[in-house]
């Protein structure tokens, strides 16, 4: 894995991957952000045990960040997301298909956040070496798989120590992703704004105007970014200086082994 000198390098990086998954380093526009990468072989899903968790709504904003707020319609989940389980909210715009639910109740989310803070070790550097999944990550992965019917063999764990830690606009559209597969983003800790911007509306001279979509990702929540969202939309986590608490984010993916 080679460093990419074009982008500022984040601090505290530790990757985990099995030998069959040899991937180039993703390009992340990250500033003062702790990163922890876990890649491993998929295990069987958990059974149906466990009680249903309390769910909540996600505030959704369509439009420029400084303009009046509008709410898009919310529907039952699509793109293969199972209705059984948590209460889903569906967010749609042109080429954007996302499903949101609070997957973990506050007590369980607090417990998982505590385990992540204790068990996940962050390092500085970009050297990738194999390492197995740890139990707390398997626990979250299996819960996500259980309610969505999707399987994942890769997770990237990002830690934002406060509202000054942020990540710029980017797309999770790496060529190693299984075609058409969703990306599951699970959040623990501080509630943070999450902004989608259409690729045609970026830059100083955008080719056309497309309203941004802004969400607030709650403690214990799951955001499913379904195909073709990452083909057309960039997303970011902006600076929020008033937020003093940490946030840990897990993004689960399905990665294809590199062909020899």
DRENLOTI-782861 format. One record per residue: x, y, z of N, C-alpha, C in turn. Coordinates in Angstrom, 1 decimal. Example, Ala and Ser with C-alpha at 12.3 -4.5 7.8 and 13.67 -1.06 7.14 Angstrom:
BEGIN
(rec (13.2, -5.7, 7.8), (12.3, -4.5, 7.8), (13.2, -3.3, 7.8))
(rec (12.8, -2.2, 7.1), (13.7, -1.1, 7.1), (12.9, 0.0, 7.9))
//
This chain:
BEGIN
(rec (0.8, -1.2, 0.0), (0.0, 0.0, 0.0), (0.9, 1.2, 0.0))
(rec (0.7, 2.1, -0.9), (1.5, 3.3, -1.0), (0.7, 4.5, -0.5))
(rec (1.3, 5.5, 0.1), (0.7, 6.7, 0.5), (0.3, 7.5, -0.7))
(rec (-0.8, 8.2, -0.7), (-1.2, 9.1, -1.7), (-0.8, 10.5, -1.3))
(rec (0.2, 11.2, -1.9), (0.6, 12.5, -1.5), (-0.3, 13.6, -1.8))
(rec (-1.3, 13.3, -2.6), (-2.2, 14.4, -3.0), (-3.2, 14.8, -1.9))
(rec (-3.4, 13.9, -0.9), (-4.4, 14.1, 0.1), (-3.7, 14.1, 1.5))
(rec (-4.2, 15.0, 2.4), (-3.6, 15.0, 3.7), (-3.9, 13.7, 4.4))
(rec (-2.9, 13.2, 5.1), (-3.0, 11.9, 5.7), (-3.6, 12.0, 7.1))
(rec (-4.6, 11.1, 7.4), (-5.2, 11.1, 8.7), (-4.2, 10.4, 9.7))
(rec (-4.5, 10.6, 11.0), (-3.7, 10.0, 12.0), (-4.3, 8.7, 12.5))
(rec (-3.5, 7.9, 13.1), (-3.9, 6.6, 13.8), (-4.6, 5.7, 12.8))
(rec (-3.9, 5.0, 12.0), (-4.5, 4.1, 11.0), (-4.0, 2.6, 11.3))
(rec (-5.0, 1.7, 11.4), (-4.7, 0.3, 11.6), (-5.6, -0.5, 10.7))
(rec (-5.1, -1.2, 9.7), (-5.9, -2.0, 8.8), (-5.9, -3.5, 9.2))
(rec (-7.0, -4.2, 8.8), (-7.0, -5.6, 9.0), (-7.6, -6.2, 7.7))
(rec (-6.9, -7.2, 7.1), (-7.4, -7.8, 5.9), (-6.9, -9.2, 5.8))
(rec (-7.7, -10.1, 5.2), (-7.2, -11.5, 5.0), (-6.3, -11.5, 3.7))
(rec (-5.5, -12.5, 3.5), (-4.6, -12.6, 2.4), (-5.4, -12.5, 1.1))
(rec (-6.6, -13.0, 1.0), (-7.3, -13.0, -0.3), (-7.8, -11.7, -0.7))
(rec (-7.8, -10.7, 0.2), (-8.3, -9.4, -0.1), (-7.1, -8.4, -0.1))
(rec (-6.6, -8.2, -1.2), (-5.4, -7.3, -1.3), (-5.9, -6.0, -2.1))
(rec (-6.1, -5.0, -1.3), (-6.7, -3.8, -1.9), (-5.8, -2.6, -1.8))
(rec (-5.9, -1.6, -2.8), (-5.2, -0.4, -2.7), (-5.9, 0.5, -1.6))
(rec (-5.1, 1.3, -1.0), (-5.7, 2.2, 0.1), (-6.7, 3.1, -0.5))
(rec (-7.9, 3.2, 0.2), (-8.9, 4.1, -0.2), (-8.4, 5.5, -0.1))
(rec (-8.9, 6.4, -1.0), (-8.6, 7.8, -0.9), (-9.6, 8.5, 0.0))
(rec (-9.2, 9.0, 1.2), (-10.1, 9.6, 2.1), (-9.6, 11.0, 2.4))
(rec (-10.5, 12.0, 2.3), (-10.2, 13.4, 2.6), (-10.4, 13.6, 4.1))
(rec (-9.5, 13.2, 4.9), (-9.7, 13.1, 6.3), (-8.7, 14.1, 7.0))
(rec (-9.2, 14.7, 8.0), (-8.5, 15.7, 8.8), (-8.6, 15.4, 10.3))
(rec (-7.5, 15.2, 10.9), (-7.5, 14.9, 12.4), (-8.5, 13.8, 12.8))
(rec (-8.5, 12.8, 12.0), (-9.5, 11.7, 12.2), (-8.8, 10.4, 12.5))
(rec (-9.2, 9.7, 13.5), (-8.6, 8.4, 13.8), (-9.3, 7.3, 12.9))
(rec (-8.5, 6.5, 12.3), (-9.0, 5.5, 11.4), (-8.6, 4.1, 11.8))
(rec (-9.5, 3.1, 11.7), (-9.2, 1.7, 12.0), (-9.9, 0.9, 11.0))
(rec (-9.1, 0.1, 10.3), (-9.6, -0.7, 9.1), (-9.7, -2.2, 9.5))
(rec (-10.8, -2.8, 9.3), (-10.9, -4.2, 9.5), (-11.5, -4.9, 8.3))
(rec (-10.8, -6.0, 7.9), (-11.2, -6.8, 6.7), (-11.1, -8.2, 7.1))
(rec (-12.1, -9.0, 6.9), (-12.0, -10.4, 7.3), (-13.0, -11.3, 6.6))
(rec (-12.9, -12.6, 6.7), (-13.9, -13.5, 6.1), (-15.2, -13.4, 6.7))
(rec (-16.3, -13.6, 6.0), (-17.6, -13.5, 6.5), (-17.9, -14.8, 7.3))
(rec (-18.6, -14.6, 8.5), (-19.1, -15.7, 9.2), (-20.6, -15.8, 9.2))
(rec (-21.1, -16.9, 9.8), (-22.6, -17.1, 9.7), (-23.3, -16.0, 10.5))
(rec (-24.6, -15.7, 10.1), (-25.3, -14.7, 10.8), (-25.9, -15.2, 12.1))
(rec (-26.2, -14.3, 13.0), (-26.8, -14.6, 14.3), (-28.2, -15.1, 14.1))
(rec (-28.7, -15.8, 15.1), (-30.1, -16.2, 15.0), (-31.1, -15.1, 15.3))
(rec (-32.3, -15.4, 15.6), (-33.3, -14.3, 15.8), (-33.4, -13.9, 17.3))
(rec (-32.5, -14.4, 18.1), (-32.5, -14.0, 19.5), (-32.3, -12.5, 19.7))
(rec (-32.7, -12.0, 20.9), (-32.5, -10.6, 21.2), (-33.8, -9.8, 21.0))
(rec (-34.0, -8.8, 21.9), (-35.3, -8.1, 21.8), (-35.2, -7.0, 20.8))
(rec (-36.3, -6.5, 20.4), (-36.4, -5.4, 19.4), (-35.9, -4.1, 20.1))
(rec (-35.2, -3.3, 19.4), (-34.6, -2.0, 20.0), (-35.5, -0.9, 19.7))
(rec (-35.5, 0.1, 20.6), (-36.2, 1.3, 20.4), (-35.7, 2.1, 19.2))
(rec (-36.7, 2.6, 18.4), (-36.3, 3.3, 17.2), (-36.6, 4.7, 17.2))
(rec (-36.1, 5.5, 16.3), (-36.3, 6.9, 16.3), (-36.3, 7.4, 14.9))
(rec (-36.6, 8.7, 14.7), (-36.6, 9.3, 13.4), (-35.3, 10.1, 13.1))
(rec (-35.0, 10.2, 11.8), (-33.8, 11.0, 11.5), (-34.3, 12.3, 10.9))
(rec (-33.8, 13.5, 11.4), (-34.1, 14.7, 10.8), (-33.5, 14.8, 9.4))
(rec (-34.3, 15.1, 8.3), (-33.8, 15.1, 7.0), (-34.0, 16.4, 6.4))
(rec (-33.0, 17.0, 5.7), (-33.2, 18.3, 5.1), (-32.8, 18.2, 3.6))
(rec (-33.6, 18.7, 2.7), (-33.3, 18.8, 1.3), (-33.1, 20.2, 1.0))
(rec (-32.0, 20.6, 0.3), (-31.8, 22.0, 0.0), (-30.4, 22.4, 0.4))
(rec (-30.1, 23.6, 0.0), (-28.8, 24.2, 0.4), (-28.8, 24.4, 1.9))
(rec (-27.6, 24.3, 2.4), (-27.4, 24.3, 3.9), (-27.9, 25.6, 4.5))
(rec (-28.0, 26.7, 3.7), (-28.4, 28.0, 4.2), (-29.9, 28.3, 3.8))
(rec (-30.5, 27.4, 3.0), (-31.8, 27.7, 2.5), (-32.9, 27.1, 3.5))
(rec (-34.1, 27.4, 3.2), (-35.2, 26.8, 4.0), (-35.2, 25.3, 3.8))
(rec (-35.7, 24.6, 4.9), (-35.7, 23.2, 5.0), (-37.0, 22.6, 4.4))
(rec (-36.8, 21.5, 3.7), (-37.9, 20.7, 3.1), (-37.7, 19.3, 3.5))
(rec (-38.7, 18.5, 3.7), (-38.6, 17.2, 4.1), (-39.0, 16.3, 2.9))
(rec (-38.1, 15.3, 2.5), (-38.5, 14.4, 1.4), (-39.5, 13.4, 2.0))
(rec (-40.2, 12.7, 1.1), (-41.1, 11.7, 1.6), (-40.3, 10.5, 2.2))
(rec (-41.0, 9.8, 3.1), (-40.4, 8.7, 3.8), (-41.3, 7.5, 3.5))
(rec (-40.6, 6.4, 3.1), (-41.4, 5.2, 2.7), (-40.8, 4.0, 3.4))
(rec (-41.5, 2.8, 3.1), (-40.9, 1.6, 3.6), (-39.6, 1.3, 2.9))
(rec (-38.7, 0.6, 3.5), (-37.4, 0.4, 2.9), (-37.4, -0.3, 1.6))
(rec (-36.5, 0.0, 0.7), (-36.4, -0.7, -0.5), (-35.0, -1.3, -0.7))
(rec (-34.7, -1.6, -2.0), (-33.4, -2.2, -2.3), (-33.0, -3.3, -1.5))
(rec (-33.9, -4.2, -1.2), (-33.6, -5.5, -0.5), (-33.6, -5.3, 1.0))
(rec (-33.9, -4.2, 1.6), (-33.9, -4.0, 3.1), (-35.2, -4.6, 3.6))
(rec (-35.0, -5.5, 4.6), (-36.2, -6.2, 5.2), (-37.0, -5.3, 6.1))
(rec (-38.3, -5.4, 6.0), (-39.2, -4.5, 6.8), (-39.2, -5.0, 8.2))
(rec (-39.0, -6.3, 8.4), (-38.9, -6.9, 9.8), (-37.8, -6.3, 10.6))
(rec (-38.1, -6.0, 11.8), (-37.0, -5.4, 12.7), (-37.3, -4.0, 13.0))
(rec (-36.3, -3.1, 12.9), (-36.4, -1.7, 13.3), (-37.4, -0.9, 12.4))
(rec (-37.8, 0.2, 12.8), (-38.6, 1.1, 12.1), (-37.8, 1.9, 11.1))
(rec (-37.9, 1.7, 9.8), (-37.1, 2.3, 8.8), (-37.7, 3.6, 8.3))
(rec (-36.8, 4.5, 7.9), (-37.2, 5.7, 7.2), (-36.4, 5.7, 5.9))
(rec (-37.1, 6.0, 4.8), (-36.5, 5.9, 3.5), (-36.3, 7.3, 3.0))
(rec (-35.0, 7.6, 2.5), (-34.7, 8.9, 2.0), (-34.3, 8.8, 0.5))
(rec (-35.0, 9.5, -0.3), (-34.8, 9.4, -1.7), (-34.6, 10.8, -2.3))
(rec (-33.8, 10.9, -3.3), (-33.6, 12.1, -4.2), (-33.1, 11.5, -5.5))
(rec (-32.8, 12.4, -6.4), (-32.4, 11.9, -7.8), (-31.1, 11.1, -7.6))
(rec (-31.2, 9.8, -7.9), (-30.1, 8.9, -7.8), (-29.6, 8.5, -6.4))
(rec (-30.4, 8.9, -5.4), (-30.1, 8.7, -4.0), (-31.1, 7.8, -3.4))
(rec (-30.7, 6.7, -2.8), (-31.6, 5.7, -2.2), (-30.9, 5.3, -0.9))
(rec (-31.5, 5.8, 0.2), (-30.9, 5.4, 1.6), (-32.0, 5.0, 2.5))
(rec (-31.7, 4.1, 3.4), (-32.6, 3.7, 4.4), (-32.0, 3.9, 5.8))
(rec (-32.8, 4.4, 6.8), (-32.2, 4.8, 8.0), (-33.1, 4.2, 9.2))
(rec (-32.4, 3.8, 10.2), (-33.1, 3.3, 11.4), (-32.2, 3.4, 12.6))
(rec (-32.8, 3.6, 13.8), (-32.0, 3.5, 15.0), (-32.0, 2.0, 15.3))
(rec (-30.8, 1.3, 15.2), (-30.7, -0.1, 15.3), (-30.5, -0.6, 16.7))
(rec (-29.8, 0.2, 17.5), (-29.4, -0.2, 18.8), (-30.0, 0.8, 19.8))
(rec (-30.7, 0.3, 20.8), (-31.2, 1.2, 21.9), (-30.1, 1.9, 22.6))
(rec (-30.4, 2.9, 23.4), (-29.4, 3.7, 24.0), (-28.5, 2.9, 24.9))
(rec (-29.0, 2.0, 25.7), (-28.2, 1.2, 26.7), (-27.2, 0.3, 25.9))
(rec (-27.7, -0.4, 24.9), (-26.9, -1.3, 24.1), (-25.8, -0.5, 23.3))
(rec (-26.3, 0.7, 22.7), (-25.4, 1.5, 22.0), (-24.2, 2.0, 22.9))
(rec (-24.6, 2.4, 24.1), (-23.6, 2.9, 25.1), (-22.6, 1.7, 25.4))
(rec (-23.1, 0.5, 25.5), (-22.3, -0.6, 25.8), (-21.3, -0.9, 24.6))
(rec (-21.8, -0.8, 23.4), (-21.0, -1.1, 22.2), (-19.9, 0.0, 22.1))
(rec (-20.3, 1.3, 22.3), (-19.4, 2.4, 22.2), (-18.3, 2.2, 23.2))
(rec (-18.6, 1.8, 24.4), (-17.6, 1.5, 25.4), (-16.6, 0.4, 25.0))
(rec (-17.2, -0.7, 24.4), (-16.3, -1.7, 23.9), (-15.4, -1.3, 22.8))
(rec (-15.9, -0.5, 21.9), (-15.1, 0.0, 20.8), (-14.0, 0.9, 21.3))
(rec (-14.3, 1.8, 22.3), (-13.3, 2.7, 22.9), (-12.2, 1.9, 23.6))
(rec (-12.6, 0.7, 24.1), (-11.7, -0.1, 24.9), (-10.9, -1.1, 24.0))
(rec (-11.5, -1.7, 23.0), (-10.9, -2.8, 22.3), (-10.2, -2.3, 21.0))
(rec (-10.7, -1.2, 20.4), (-10.1, -0.8, 19.1), (-8.9, 0.0, 19.4))
(rec (-7.8, -0.4, 18.8), (-6.5, 0.3, 19.0), (-6.1, 1.0, 17.7))
(rec (-5.9, 2.3, 17.8), (-5.6, 3.1, 16.7), (-4.1, 3.4, 16.6))
(rec (-3.6, 3.4, 15.4), (-2.2, 3.6, 15.1), (-2.0, 4.6, 14.0))
(rec (-0.8, 5.3, 14.0), (-0.5, 6.2, 12.9), (0.3, 5.4, 11.9))
(rec (-0.1, 5.6, 10.6), (0.7, 4.9, 9.5), (-0.3, 4.3, 8.5))
(rec (0.2, 3.9, 7.4), (-0.6, 3.4, 6.3), (-0.2, 1.9, 5.9))
(rec (0.5, 1.2, 6.8), (0.9, -0.1, 6.5), (-0.2, -1.1, 6.8))
(rec (-0.6, -1.9, 5.8), (-1.7, -2.8, 5.9), (-1.2, -4.2, 6.2))
(rec (-1.7, -4.8, 7.3), (-1.3, -6.2, 7.6), (-2.6, -7.0, 8.0))
(rec (-2.6, -8.3, 7.8), (-3.8, -9.1, 8.1), (-4.1, -9.1, 9.6))
(rec (-5.3, -9.1, 10.0), (-5.8, -9.2, 11.4), (-7.2, -9.7, 11.4))
(rec (-7.6, -10.5, 12.3), (-9.0, -11.0, 12.4), (-10.0, -10.0, 12.9))
(rec (-11.3, -10.2, 12.7), (-12.3, -9.4, 13.3), (-12.3, -9.6, 14.8))
(rec (-12.7, -8.5, 15.5), (-12.8, -8.6, 17.0), (-14.3, -8.8, 17.3))
(rec (-14.6, -9.3, 18.4), (-16.0, -9.7, 18.8), (-17.0, -8.5, 18.7))
(rec (-16.7, -7.3, 19.1), (-17.6, -6.2, 19.1), (-18.0, -5.8, 17.7))
(rec (-17.0, -5.9, 16.7), (-17.3, -5.6, 15.3), (-18.2, -6.7, 14.7))
(rec (-17.9, -8.0, 15.1), (-18.8, -9.1, 14.6), (-20.2, -8.9, 15.1))
(rec (-20.3, -8.4, 16.3), (-21.6, -8.2, 16.9), (-22.5, -7.2, 16.1))
(rec (-21.8, -6.1, 15.8), (-22.5, -5.1, 15.1), (-22.8, -5.5, 13.6))
(rec (-21.8, -6.2, 13.0), (-22.0, -6.7, 11.6), (-23.1, -7.6, 11.6))
(rec (-23.2, -8.6, 12.5), (-24.2, -9.6, 12.5), (-25.6, -9.0, 12.7))
(rec (-25.7, -7.9, 13.5), (-27.0, -7.3, 13.7), (-27.4, -6.6, 12.4))
(rec (-26.5, -5.9, 11.8), (-26.8, -5.3, 10.5), (-27.3, -6.3, 9.5))
(rec (-26.5, -7.4, 9.4), (-26.9, -8.4, 8.4), (-28.2, -9.0, 8.7))
(rec (-28.5, -9.2, 10.0), (-29.8, -9.8, 10.4), (-31.0, -9.0, 10.0))
(rec (-30.9, -7.6, 10.1), (-32.0, -6.8, 9.8), (-32.1, -6.4, 8.3))
(rec (-31.0, -6.5, 7.5), (-31.0, -6.1, 6.2), (-30.9, -7.3, 5.2))
(rec (-30.5, -8.4, 5.6), (-30.3, -9.6, 4.7), (-29.1, -9.5, 3.9))
(rec (-28.2, -8.5, 4.1), (-27.0, -8.3, 3.4), (-25.8, -8.9, 4.2))
(rec (-24.8, -9.3, 3.5), (-23.6, -9.8, 4.1), (-22.4, -8.9, 3.8))
(rec (-21.5, -8.8, 4.8), (-20.3, -7.9, 4.7), (-19.1, -8.6, 5.1))
(rec (-18.0, -8.3, 4.4), (-16.7, -8.9, 4.8), (-15.6, -7.9, 5.0))
(rec (-16.0, -6.7, 5.2), (-15.1, -5.6, 5.3), (-15.7, -4.5, 6.2))
(rec (-14.9, -3.9, 7.1), (-15.4, -2.7, 7.8), (-14.3, -1.7, 8.0))
(rec (-14.6, -0.5, 7.9), (-13.7, 0.6, 8.1), (-14.3, 1.3, 9.4))
(rec (-13.4, 1.5, 10.4), (-13.9, 2.1, 11.6), (-13.2, 3.5, 11.7))
(rec (-13.9, 4.6, 11.8), (-13.4, 5.9, 11.9), (-13.8, 6.5, 13.3))
(rec (-12.9, 7.1, 13.9), (-13.1, 7.8, 15.2), (-12.9, 9.3, 15.1))
(rec (-13.9, 10.0, 15.5), (-13.9, 11.5, 15.5), (-13.9, 11.9, 16.9))
(rec (-12.8, 12.5, 17.4), (-12.7, 12.7, 18.9), (-13.6, 13.9, 19.3))
(rec (-14.0, 14.8, 18.4), (-15.0, 15.8, 18.8), (-15.5, 16.4, 17.5))
(rec (-16.2, 17.5, 17.6), (-16.8, 18.1, 16.4), (-15.8, 18.8, 15.4))
(rec (-14.5, 19.0, 15.9), (-13.5, 19.5, 15.0), (-13.0, 18.4, 14.0))
(rec (-13.0, 17.2, 14.4), (-12.7, 16.1, 13.5), (-13.8, 16.0, 12.5))
(rec (-13.4, 15.9, 11.2), (-14.4, 15.8, 10.2), (-13.8, 15.1, 9.0))
(rec (-14.6, 14.9, 7.9), (-14.2, 14.3, 6.7), (-14.9, 15.0, 5.5))
(rec (-14.1, 15.3, 4.5), (-14.6, 16.1, 3.4), (-15.4, 15.2, 2.4))
(rec (-15.9, 15.9, 1.4), (-16.7, 15.2, 0.4), (-16.0, 14.1, -0.3))
(rec (-16.6, 12.9, -0.4), (-16.0, 11.8, -1.1), (-17.1, 10.8, -1.4))
(rec (-16.8, 9.8, -2.3), (-17.7, 8.8, -2.6), (-17.1, 7.4, -2.2))
(rec (-17.9, 6.5, -1.7), (-17.5, 5.2, -1.4), (-17.8, 4.3, -2.6))
(rec (-17.0, 4.5, -3.7), (-17.3, 3.8, -4.9), (-16.0, 3.1, -5.4))
(rec (-15.3, 2.5, -4.5), (-14.1, 1.8, -4.8), (-14.4, 0.6, -5.8))
(rec (-13.5, 0.4, -6.7), (-13.7, -0.7, -7.7), (-13.8, -2.1, -7.1))
(rec (-13.3, -2.3, -5.9), (-13.3, -3.6, -5.2), (-14.6, -3.9, -4.6))
(rec (-15.6, -3.0, -4.6), (-16.9, -3.2, -4.0), (-17.7, -4.2, -4.9))
(rec (-18.4, -5.1, -4.4), (-19.3, -6.0, -5.1), (-20.3, -5.1, -5.9))
(rec (-20.5, -5.3, -7.2), (-21.4, -4.4, -7.9), (-22.8, -4.4, -7.4))
(rec (-23.3, -3.2, -7.2), (-24.7, -3.1, -6.7), (-24.9, -3.3, -5.2))
(rec (-23.8, -3.6, -4.5), (-23.9, -3.9, -3.1), (-24.1, -2.6, -2.3))
(rec (-24.8, -2.6, -1.2), (-25.0, -1.4, -0.3), (-23.8, -1.2, 0.6))
(rec (-23.7, 0.0, 1.2), (-22.8, 0.3, 2.3), (-23.6, 0.6, 3.5))
(rec (-23.2, -0.1, 4.6), (-24.0, 0.1, 5.9), (-23.1, 0.9, 6.8))
(rec (-23.6, 2.1, 7.2), (-22.9, 3.0, 8.1), (-23.6, 3.0, 9.5))
(rec (-22.9, 2.6, 10.5), (-23.4, 2.5, 11.9), (-22.7, 3.5, 12.7))
(rec (-23.4, 4.3, 13.5), (-22.8, 5.4, 14.2), (-23.0, 5.2, 15.7))
(rec (-22.0, 5.5, 16.5), (-22.0, 5.4, 18.0), (-21.4, 6.7, 18.5))
(rec (-22.0, 7.3, 19.5), (-21.5, 8.5, 20.2), (-22.3, 9.7, 19.7))
(rec (-21.6, 10.8, 19.6), (-22.2, 12.1, 19.3), (-23.0, 12.1, 18.0))
(rec (-24.2, 12.7, 18.0), (-25.0, 12.9, 16.8), (-24.3, 13.9, 15.9))
(rec (-24.1, 13.6, 14.7), (-23.4, 14.5, 13.8), (-24.2, 14.7, 12.5))
(rec (-24.1, 15.9, 11.9), (-24.7, 16.1, 10.6), (-23.9, 15.3, 9.5))
(rec (-24.7, 14.9, 8.5), (-24.1, 14.1, 7.4), (-24.7, 14.6, 6.2))
(rec (-23.9, 15.1, 5.2), (-24.4, 15.8, 4.1), (-24.1, 15.1, 2.8))
(rec (-25.1, 14.9, 1.9), (-25.0, 14.4, 0.6), (-25.0, 15.6, -0.4))
(rec (-24.1, 15.5, -1.4), (-24.1, 16.5, -2.4), (-24.0, 15.8, -3.8))
(rec (-24.9, 16.1, -4.7), (-24.8, 15.5, -6.0), (-23.6, 15.9, -6.8))
(rec (-23.0, 15.0, -7.6), (-21.7, 15.2, -8.3), (-21.8, 16.4, -9.2))
(rec (-23.0, 16.6, -9.8), (-23.2, 17.7, -10.8), (-23.3, 19.1, -10.1))
(rec (-23.5, 19.1, -8.8), (-23.7, 20.4, -8.2), (-22.4, 20.8, -7.3))
(rec (-21.3, 20.2, -7.5), (-20.1, 20.4, -6.8), (-19.2, 21.5, -7.5))
(rec (-18.4, 22.1, -6.8), (-17.4, 23.0, -7.3), (-17.9, 24.5, -7.5))
(rec (-17.0, 25.3, -7.9), (-17.4, 26.7, -8.1), (-18.3, 27.0, -9.3))
(rec (-18.2, 26.1, -10.3), (-19.1, 26.3, -11.4), (-19.8, 25.0, -11.7))
(rec (-20.8, 24.6, -10.9), (-21.5, 23.3, -11.1), (-22.2, 23.3, -12.4))
(rec (-22.4, 22.1, -13.0), (-23.1, 22.0, -14.3), (-24.6, 22.2, -14.1))
(rec (-25.1, 22.0, -12.9), (-26.5, 22.2, -12.6), (-26.7, 22.3, -11.1))
(rec (-27.9, 22.7, -10.7), (-28.2, 22.9, -9.3), (-29.0, 21.7, -8.9))
(rec (-28.5, 20.9, -7.9), (-29.3, 19.8, -7.3), (-29.2, 20.1, -5.8))
(rec (-30.3, 20.1, -5.1), (-30.4, 20.3, -3.7), (-29.6, 19.3, -2.9))
(rec (-28.9, 19.8, -1.8), (-28.2, 18.9, -1.0), (-29.2, 18.1, -0.1))
(rec (-28.8, 17.0, 0.5), (-29.6, 16.3, 1.4), (-28.8, 16.2, 2.7))
(rec (-29.4, 16.6, 3.8), (-28.6, 16.6, 5.1), (-29.4, 15.8, 6.1))
(rec (-28.7, 14.9, 6.8), (-29.2, 14.0, 7.8), (-28.5, 14.3, 9.1))
(rec (-29.1, 13.8, 10.2), (-28.4, 13.8, 11.5), (-28.4, 12.3, 11.9))
(rec (-27.2, 11.8, 12.1), (-26.9, 10.4, 12.4), (-26.9, 10.2, 13.9))
(rec (-27.8, 9.5, 14.5), (-28.0, 9.4, 15.9), (-27.1, 8.3, 16.5))
(rec (-26.9, 8.3, 17.8), (-26.2, 7.2, 18.5), (-26.9, 5.9, 18.3))
(rec (-26.2, 4.9, 17.8), (-26.8, 3.6, 17.6), (-27.6, 3.4, 16.3))
(rec (-27.4, 4.4, 15.4), (-28.2, 4.4, 14.2), (-27.5, 3.6, 13.0))
(rec (-28.3, 3.2, 12.1), (-27.8, 2.5, 10.8), (-28.3, 3.3, 9.6))
(rec (-27.4, 3.7, 8.7), (-27.7, 4.3, 7.5), (-27.3, 3.3, 6.4))
(rec (-28.2, 2.9, 5.6), (-27.9, 2.0, 4.4), (-27.9, 2.9, 3.2))
(rec (-26.7, 3.0, 2.6), (-26.5, 3.7, 1.3), (-26.6, 2.7, 0.2))
(rec (-27.8, 2.6, -0.4), (-28.1, 1.6, -1.4), (-27.7, 2.1, -2.8))
(rec (-27.4, 1.2, -3.7), (-27.1, 1.5, -5.1), (-28.3, 2.3, -5.7))
(rec (-28.0, 3.3, -6.5), (-26.8, 3.8, -7.0), (-26.3, 5.1, -6.3))
(rec (-26.6, 5.2, -5.0), (-26.3, 6.4, -4.2), (-24.8, 6.9, -4.4))
(rec (-23.9, 6.0, -4.2), (-22.5, 6.4, -4.3), (-21.9, 6.6, -5.7))
(rec (-22.8, 6.3, -6.7), (-22.4, 6.6, -8.1), (-22.6, 8.1, -8.4))
(rec (-23.7, 8.7, -7.8), (-24.1, 10.0, -8.1), (-23.8, 11.1, -7.0))
(rec (-23.7, 10.6, -5.7), (-23.6, 11.5, -4.6), (-22.4, 11.4, -3.8))
(rec (-21.8, 12.5, -3.5), (-20.7, 12.6, -2.5), (-21.3, 12.9, -1.1))
(rec (-20.6, 12.4, -0.1), (-21.0, 12.7, 1.3), (-19.9, 13.2, 2.1))
(rec (-20.3, 13.9, 3.2), (-19.2, 14.5, 4.1), (-19.8, 14.6, 5.5))
(rec (-18.9, 14.7, 6.4), (-19.2, 15.0, 7.8), (-18.5, 16.3, 8.2))
(rec (-19.2, 17.4, 8.2), (-18.6, 18.7, 8.4), (-18.2, 19.0, 9.8))
(rec (-17.4, 20.0, 10.0), (-17.0, 20.5, 11.3), (-18.2, 21.0, 12.1))
(rec (-18.3, 20.6, 13.3), (-19.3, 21.1, 14.3), (-18.6, 21.4, 15.6))
(rec (-18.1, 22.6, 15.7), (-17.2, 22.9, 16.9), (-17.9, 22.8, 18.2))
(rec (-19.2, 23.0, 18.3), (-19.9, 22.9, 19.6), (-20.0, 21.5, 20.1))
(rec (-19.7, 20.5, 19.3), (-19.8, 19.1, 19.7), (-18.4, 18.7, 20.4))
(rec (-18.5, 18.3, 21.6), (-17.3, 18.0, 22.4), (-17.1, 16.5, 22.6))
(rec (-18.1, 15.7, 22.3), (-18.0, 14.2, 22.5), (-17.5, 13.5, 21.3))
(rec (-17.0, 12.3, 21.5), (-16.5, 11.5, 20.3), (-17.6, 10.8, 19.6))
(rec (-17.3, 10.5, 18.3), (-18.2, 9.6, 17.5), (-17.3, 8.6, 16.9))
(rec (-17.8, 7.3, 16.9), (-17.2, 6.2, 16.2), (-18.1, 5.7, 15.1))
(rec (-17.6, 5.6, 13.9), (-18.5, 5.2, 12.8), (-17.9, 3.9, 12.2))
(rec (-18.8, 3.0, 11.9), (-18.4, 1.7, 11.2), (-19.1, 1.6, 9.9))
(rec (-18.3, 1.5, 8.8), (-18.9, 1.4, 7.5), (-18.6, 0.0, 7.0))
(rec (-19.6, -0.8, 6.8), (-19.5, -2.2, 6.4), (-19.7, -2.3, 4.9))
(rec (-18.9, -3.1, 4.2), (-18.9, -3.3, 2.8), (-18.8, -4.7, 2.4))
(rec (-19.1, -5.0, 1.2), (-18.9, -6.4, 0.6), (-17.8, -6.2, -0.5))
(rec (-16.6, -6.8, -0.2), (-15.5, -6.6, -1.1), (-15.2, -7.9, -1.9))
(rec (-14.9, -7.7, -3.2), (-14.6, -8.9, -4.0), (-13.1, -9.2, -3.9))
(rec (-12.7, -10.4, -3.8), (-11.2, -10.8, -3.8), (-10.6, -10.3, -5.1))
(rec (-9.3, -9.9, -5.1), (-8.6, -9.5, -6.3), (-8.3, -10.7, -7.2))
(rec (-8.6, -10.6, -8.5), (-8.4, -11.7, -9.4), (-6.9, -11.8, -9.7))
(rec (-6.4, -13.0, -9.6), (-4.9, -13.2, -9.9), (-4.7, -13.3, -11.4))
//
